[in-house]
Amino acid sequence: MSSRPNAASQPRSRDYAAQARTYDYTRGASPTVVRALAKHLGPAEGRLLLDVGGGTGNYAQVFQARGFRVLVVDPEFEMIVHAARKVGPGRSAVADARSLPLPDASVDRAILVNVLHVIEDRPAAARELRRVLRGGPVVIADPTSDNAPLFVHEYFGVAPPGNPRLSSDDIERILRDAGFRRVVHEPFVYTDGVDGSLPALHTDRFHLAGSAYLRNTSFWHHLDEETRRKGLEALAHDLRSGALERRVRENFELAVERGHGTVFAAWP
C-alpha cells in the first residue's frame, strides 16, 4: 500500500506533492469542523475511523487523541508521508477513494473533510464507503451549492475551478443510491480559520489576501503565475481600501443563513 497510485486514478491538483511541503503551515484541524464531525461520530471506544482523502492527517490526529483507532488514506504519496509521522506506523496508506484497500465491513466510522468536491466519480466513492463500513456512520464535511458562495475567484478573473458544487439533495441522493439507508445533513459556520480551506479563509480578510494561505488550496494551483499576480494585487488594493473587509463581513452574514459548508452523516 506504500506504492504510488496511477496518476489518472483520481483527479488531483497538479501540485499536490509540492503543496504537501507547506500544507501544515496554514492548514490544521478546525475546531468548527471537529465539533460538527464529533456530533455524529459518537464515542470513540477504540473504534476504527477511516479518514478518506485525509491529506497530512490533521483530523485523524485529533480523533486519534480522542480515542479512535485511525487509518488515513490519500492518493498523494507526499501527503501520506506527513500523515504517517502524526498518526504512527501502519495507520496510513496511499489509496484512491474509489478503490479502498480494505475488506468489506472492516471499519466502524469514516470521515471525509473538504474532499468530496475534488472526487470526480462521487457515486463510486460512496459505494466504496458503503462497502467498507460496518455500522457507520460516514461523516462528510464539504461545501455545497446551498452554502454561501465564495467570492475570491472574482479577484482572479476565473470561474470556480474543479468540479461544480453539488446541492445537499444531490449528495444525499448519491449516498442513498450507494446503499446508505439514513442520511442527515445540516450547514455549519466557521468560527475559526484553522483548516485554511477556501471557505474558512473567507472569514479573515488578511488570510484571504495572502499567498501564504491561498497557496495551500487546490484553487491556487489551477492558476498561472500572471493570474496569481493580478489577483493578489486586486486583493491587496481592496484590503487597503476596506472593501475586502466589507465583503468578508457580508459573506459571513450570508453564511450565518446558509453555512460555509454542510456536514452529512450517513448510516448503512
N, C-alpha and C positions, 0 to 999 in steps of 0.2 A: 504493500500500500504506500510505499515511500517513493515510487517512481512517478515521473510527471505524466499527467493525462494527455491525450491527444489535444492539441491546441484548439481543435474545432469542436471538442466535446461540449463546451458550454461557452457562449459568447461572453467575453470579458473586455474591460478596457485594455487597450494595447499596452498600458504601462502599469499594470497591477504589480508586477515584480518590482519595478522601481518604486512604486507607491508604498510597498511594504516597508521600505527602509525608513520612511518618515512618518508612517501611519500613526504610530503611537505618540508622536509629538503633539498631535491635536485631537486624536480620537480615542475615547475611553468608553467605559460603560456608564451611560446616562442614568442617574437616579430616577428620572422620569420614566424611562423605559423599563428599568429593573422593577419598579413598582407595578407597572402595567403587566409585565410578564408574570411576576410572582403571584399576582392576584388569581391567576388561573392555574399556575403550576402546582399549587398546594405545597404541603410539607415535603421536605427532601427525603428524609428517612432512608438515605442511601440509594435512592432510585437512580437509574441510568438516564442521563439527559444528553440528547444528541443536539449539537449546535451546528446547523446546516449553513454553509457559507459563513462560518464563524470567523473568518479573517485571522487576525492575530490573537484571537482568544480572549478578548476583553470581557465579554459577557459570560463566557464559560468559566473564566477565573472567578468572577463574582459568585456564580451559582455553585461552583465547587466549594468555595468558602462557606456557603450556606448549607452544605451537607450533601449535595448531589455528587454522584459519580458522573464524570463528564467525558464526552467524546466530541472533538471538534473536527469537522470536515470542511474542506475548502478546495476548489480546483487549482488554486495558485500555490505552488510549492513554497515560494518565499514567504507567503503569509503563514503557512503551516510551520515553517522553521521558527518563527516568533511565538506562535501558539504553543508549540511543544515546550518552550522554555518556561511558559507560565503555568501550564497545567500538568506538566510532568511527562515522562516517557510512556509510550503506549496509549496515550489518550488523544491522539490527533492523527489524521490521515489526509492525504491528497485524494479527493474524490469529487465526482460530479453529482449534483443534486438529483439528476435523473437516473443514476445508476449507483446506488449506495452499496458499499462493500460489506453488507450486513445481512444476517439471516432474517427470515420472516419473524415478526413479533418478537424482536430481540431488544427493543428499547422501551423504557417506560414513558418518557416525555421527549418532546423535541421543540426547538425554538428556531425561528428564522428572523433575524433583525436587519431591517433595511437591505434585504437581499432578494425578496420575491420579484421586485420590479426589474432586476437585471437577469432573471432567468427567462430565456426565450420560450421554452416549452414548459409553461407552468403546469398544465394538466399532467404531464409526465412526472414532474417533480412531486405533485400532490399524490399521485398513485404510488410513488416510491415511499413517501412518508406513511401512507396508509399501510403499505406492506410491512414496514419495519416496526411500526408502533404496536405495542402490546395492549395498553389500556388508554394511553393518551392522557392529556391532550397534546396536540401540536399547537404552539402559540406563536403567532406571526405578528410582528410589528412592521408596518410598511405604509408609505404614503399612498393614498388613493385619490381618484378624481373627485371624491366627495369632500376632501380636505381643502384647506386654504391653499390657493395656487401660489407657486413661487414666482418671484419677480426678477431674481438676479440675472436670469437669462437675457432679459431685455438689454442690460448693460453691455452684453457681448454681441448683441445683434443676431442671436441664434434662437432657434426653437429648442425646447427642452429635448435633450439627447436621449438615445436609447429607446427602450420600449415605452409606449404610452402608458400612463397610469390607468389601471382598471378601476371600476367602481367597486364599492363594498359588496354590492349584489353580485357582480361578476366573480369576485374572489370567493364568495360564499358558494356560488354555483359550481365553481371548479372543485372546491373541497367536497361538496356533496356528490358530485359526479364521480369523484375518486373513491367514494365509499364511506365518507365521514357522515355519521347519522345526525349528530348535533353540532351546530355551528352558532357561535355568538360573536358579536363584534361591537366595538364602541370606539369613538375617537379619543385621542389623548392630546394634551397640550404640553409642549416642552416648557419646563420651568428652569431649565439649565441648558447649556450648550456643550456638555461634556462629550457627547459622542461625535461631535463635529460633522454630523451628516448635513446635507444641504438644507433640509427643513429646520434643523436645530440652529444653523448659522443665521437663519432669518430672525432670530431673537436678539442678535447682537450686531450693531452696525459696524463695530471695529473688526470683529471676526469676519463679517461678510465682505468687507472691503479689502481684506488682506490676503495675499497669495499664500501665506504660510498655512492658512486654513483651507482655502479653496483647492490647493494642490493635492489635498488628501481626499478629494471627492472624484467620483468617476466622471462627473460633468467636466471638470477641468481638463482631464486627459483626452477629451474629444476635441479640444480646441487647438488651433495652431498658434504659434508664438505671437504673430501680429494681432490676432483676435484677442489673445490674452492681454497684451499690452494696452490695446484700446479700451478694453473692458475695465481694466484696473484704473486707467486714467479717468474714465467716466464715473466709476465708483468713488474715487478719491475726490473728484470735483463735488459730488453730492454729499460726501462726508463733511467736507469743509463748509458747504453752504447750509447744512442742516436738513437738506431734502432727504438724505438717506435715513436719518433718524426718524423723520416723519413717516416714511414708507415702512420702516420696520415696526413702528408703533401701530400703524393702520393694519399691517399684516397680522400682527399679534391679536388685535381686536377681532379680526375676521377668524383667526384660529381659535379663539375662545368659543366662537359659534360652531366652527366646522372641524376643528382639530388640526394639528400639524401632521398627524398620522393616525392610523387606525390599528387597533390591536384585535386580532382574531384568535379565538380558541375553538378547536375542533376535536371531537371525540369519535373514535370508531364506533 
